[in-house]
Amino acid sequence: MMQLLEVKKPKTIKDFFNTKKFPGKRAIYKGAMSNLEIALVADGVKASGAQAGGDLLYRKMEGAGIDRALNKIKALCTDPNGGCVFWNAGAQPPELLANGEVVMATGWNGRFFNAQMEGTPLVQVWDAQILDYEYFAMVKGGPNDANGKALKVLREMTSSEGLAGSAKYIAYAPWRKSSISVMEAGEPWYKDGKTNMVPHMPTNPANLKSHILMNPDYWADNQDEINEKWEAMKAGL
């Protein structure tokens, strides 16, 4: 009779820092942003989701809270059972996982999804995921402003159909709920014609049970001080 051993799989952000249960190096982003957030959640602070930009978490990330997060990262990077590999390009985390250089990695979910579609055997853990977003901006008096052509393009790019269209190629979520409805009606939505995309969206309810909404105001006000401490911490590893 053959007995199969159960393979341990990480399920939470605490597992990312648990080198006893999951030994091996981790790949983390080279900068402080996002690393401090997940470190605090792993250390017991509640991921506060979309509440006013995650104010509860960011209130904890003041004063001694910054050092608390830095110490959490430092402990991971200096742990003989762990260690950190710093990445700076989105393609690196899937590659580091695929070649066995690290056992876990943070990274952009779209990059991980594309790697999965290419056959890389990795699984995403959504606990304490950070939702970040980008903006479109049109400069007043800029090219094609007066004739309305620039606004026409911007409207098309941010329409329900336009935003949903990008999700045919990568698993980044549109910020219009109506775009999700377009995707649901057209599933399987991925360009291969076989893969449903809505379950892979960061905004899918199943993936939002524990999440952090990035607070750009916090980082605009505090990044210089934090980055100085961050680089000093890295230099001392």
N, C-alpha and C positions, 0 to 999 in steps of 0.2 A: 504494500500500500504506500503510495507516494504522498508525502505531506508537504504542502506548499507553505512557505514562510510568508507572513504578511509583511509587505513592504511599507515602511513608514513614509508618510507623505506630509509635508508641511501644510498647515491649514490656516494659520494666523500669522500676523506680523511678529508676534512673540517668537514663533518658530524660526523666523529669519535670524534672530539673535541667539537662538538656543543651539550652541555649538556642541553641547553634550549629547543631545538627541540627534542633531544633524551636523556632524563634523564636516569641515571643509571650508574653503574660502568663499567669500561673498563678493559680488561685483556691485559697487555702488557709484552713484554719480560723483564727479570730481568736486562739485560745489556743495555749499551748505544747504541751499534751498531744496526742500523736500526731505533731505536726510534728517534734519532736526525734527520735522513733524513726525515722521514714522518712528524715530527713536523715542520720542516722548510717549507715543501711543503704545509702543512695545514695553515701555517702562511703567505703564499703568494709567496714563491719561486717556480719557475717553475721546475717541474720534468724534468730533462734533458736527460732522456733516455740513449741511448747507445753512446752519443757523448763523445768520449775519456774517457769512464768510468764515465760519468756524471760530467765532470769538472765544469760546470756552478754551479751546486748544491754544489759541494765540495769546490769551491772557496768561496761560501757564508758561508760554515761551517768552518770558520777560525775566530779566535779572538772573537769579539763580537757576531759572528754568533753562536758559541757554546753556549754562555749564552742565546741567543735568543731562541735556541731550548730547552735548559734545562728549561727555564722559561715557555715555552709552555707546556711542560710535567708537570711541577710542578703545573701550574694553573689547569690542568685537574685533577690531583691527589688530590688536595686540594679543589676542587669545591664541595660544599654541594650537588649539583645535579649530581655530577659525582663520582670520586674516582677511584683508580687504584688497581688492583690485579695483582701482578707480578708472571709470570709463568716461569718455567725453563725446562720443558719437553714438547715435541711436542704433547703428548696426552692430555695435560691439557686444552688448549683453547677450543676444542670442548666439553669437559666435563663441563667446567665452563659455557658455553653457554647453554648446555642441561639442567643443573640443575638450571638455572636461577640466578646464582650468579653474572653474568655480562650480559650486553645487547649487547656488541660488544667486539671483541677480535682480536688482531693480531695473526698470527700463520703461520704454514707451510701449503701451499695450499693442499699438498697431504694428510695431516691429516684431513683437512676439507672435502676433497672429500671422503675419506674413511668413515667418519662419515655420510656424506650424503647417501652413498651407504648402510649404516646400518640403515637408516631411520631417522636420526636426522634432524629435519626441520630447516636447516640453509642455508643461501645464501651468497656466496662470492662476495665481492666488490673488483674489480681489480684496481680501481683508485690509483695511486701512489704505485703500487706493486713494491717490490724490487726483482730484479733478482740477485740471487747469484749462485755460481757454485763451483764445487769440481774438484779436479785433481786426475788423476792416476799418480803414480810415480814408476819407476822401478830402484832399486839401482844397480849401476854398480858393478859387482863382487858378487852380492847377490845370493841367492838360485836360481838355474836353469837359471842363466844368460848366462853362457858359452855355455850351450847346446841348448839354444834358446827356451826352453819350456816356460819360463816366458814371453818372448816377444810374443809367440804364443797365450798365454792366454790373454795378454793385447790387442792384435789385435782383438781377438774375442769379448772381452768385449766392445771395442770401435768401433766395426763395426756398420754399419747402422742397421743391424738386431739385433745385441746384445743390442744396446742402446734402440731400439724400444721395445725390449722384456720386459724391466723393466716396461714400461708404461702399460703393461697388468695388473699390480697389484697396481700401485699408480700413481697419476697424476703429476709426475715430468717430465719435458720436457727433451728430449734428445738434445744434442748440435750439432747434425748433422742434417742439413735440409733433407738429404736423408732418415733419420730415420722417419721423419714426412711423407714422401712419402710412406714409407713402411706401416705406420699406416693407412694412408688414403686409401690405396689399400685394407687393411684388415679389415676396419670398418664393424661391431662394434668390436673394438679392445679390450675392457675390458674383463677380465677373465669370466664375466658372460655371454658373447656372445650376450648381448643386448644393451650395452652402448657404444656410440661413444666416443672416448677419445680425439681426436684432439681438440674439442671445450673446453675441460677442461685444456688444456696445457697453462702454463703461457706465452708461446711464441706464442700462437694463436693471430693473428693480432687484433681481437676484444678485447683482454685482454691487449694489449700493448699501448693503446692510451695515457696513462699517466703512465710512469714507470721509475724506477731508476735502473741503473746498478751499483751494489755494486762496490766500488773502494777499493780493498784490500791494495793498496799502501798507500792510505790516512790513513787507520786504523792502518797499520803497523807503520806508522810514528807518529801517534797522539794518539793512544789508551791509553797509560799510563796517559797522561795529562787529557784526557777526562774522563777516568774511575774514576780518583780521584775526579773530579768535580761531576760526576754522582752519586757516592756512597755518597758523602757529601749531595747532593740534596735529595737522598732517605732517608738518616738518619734524615733529617730535616722535613720530612713529618709528 
